[in-house]
Every structure is written in C-alpha cells, then in structure tokens.
Amino acid sequence: MRIIGWLDTIGSALLAQLLFLVFSIPVATCAPAAIALQRQLAAIADGRPSGVRPFVADFAAALRQAWPVGPVFAAVAVGLGAAVPFWASTGAWFGYAAAGALSILGGLALAFWLALLSVARDDTAGRLRDLVGAAGHRVLERPGRLLVALVLTLTWLALASMLFPLLLIGSGLAPAIVVQTVVARPGGAPESAGF
C-alpha cells in the first residue's frame, strides 16, 4: 500500500508539472502558474485534493493576486541573460566587475523569487503588496535556508541546461520541491507524503 501512495504522489506531482507547462506557454503567466504549482504541492503534502480543477482554481487565484510578477520576472530574466554575457565578453576588468555584480543581483532576485513562492503557497487571499512584504520578511527570517535553496536551484538549472528533457520534466517542479522542503518547512518539522 505504501508503494501505491508513493506512485499516487509522484503522479499528482507530474500532473501539476504538466499543467504548469501548459499554463506557462504565455510567458507572462509563468509566475502565477509557478505559484499554483507550489500550492498544489502543498495540497499533495497535506493530503488535500489535487488535480486539474484545483490547479485551475489555484492558478486563477494566483493570477488575480500576482499577475504583475510574471512580466517583471520575464523581463528581469531576459535582461540578465543578455547583460551578463555582454559584460563578460568585453575582456576588460570593468566588464568582469559588471558581470559579477549583475550575477549577484540575479542571485538575489532568484532568492527573493523562492521566498515569494514559499509565502504564496499558503497565502491565497492576500494582495501582491502583502505577498512581497511577506517574502521580504522571509528573506530576512531564513537567509540560510534561502541560500541552500538558491544553491540547489542553480544546480538544478545547470543540470537541466545540459539535459533538456530534465527541463521539461521538472522546470517548475524542481524549484517548487526545493521551496517546499527547504524554505517553507517550519523549523525542520517533517512533512507528510514525501514532500
């Protein structure tokens, strides 16, 4: 019976990943889709219903709550993706310094994004301003956990860049599991259902 429970958990998580990919096709909706995925993983861990309808309801709530995050997240990612290689290719010391500074800013932005996901998994009714404030508080409250989550997420991205199928299987799922197990877990208490 325990094996069936694990298979059910894995199947629910992979269904949530598939829905994340479908709802992320318009790039501007990738942030609400990631928040919905995070909420679905929390539902799976708590034994609450998960699947297509709950994901769509979580996505609709996240879209109302945090729709501006998607375009901002996409713009920051594209900007950093273009600026860091540009400055690194100059060959001058100031180019390397600028690329390093931009890389640090990108790491801070990713850490803030992981903190936002960790607070958004439980807050389904708040406003974007409340989410951003809670995420800032989470960054100050759990910097060590966010550093571990950042290293794990960057490691995942490095692996996925070398093996493209991994990106399809876990583009949203891997960061969501990292947030679920490292950042969002209160005080190291064990979570149920394997998350």
Secondary structure, DSSP 8 states (H G I E B T S, - for coil): -HHHHHHHHHHHHHHHHHHHHHHTSSGGGHHHHHHHHHHHHHHHHHT---SHHHHHHHHHHHHHHHTTHHHHHHHHHHHHHHHHHHHHTT-SHHHHHHHHHHHHHHHHHHHHHHHHHHHHTT-SS--HHHHHHHHHHHHHH-HHHHHHHHHHHHHHHHHHHHSHHHHHHHTTHHHHHHIIIIISSGGG---STT-
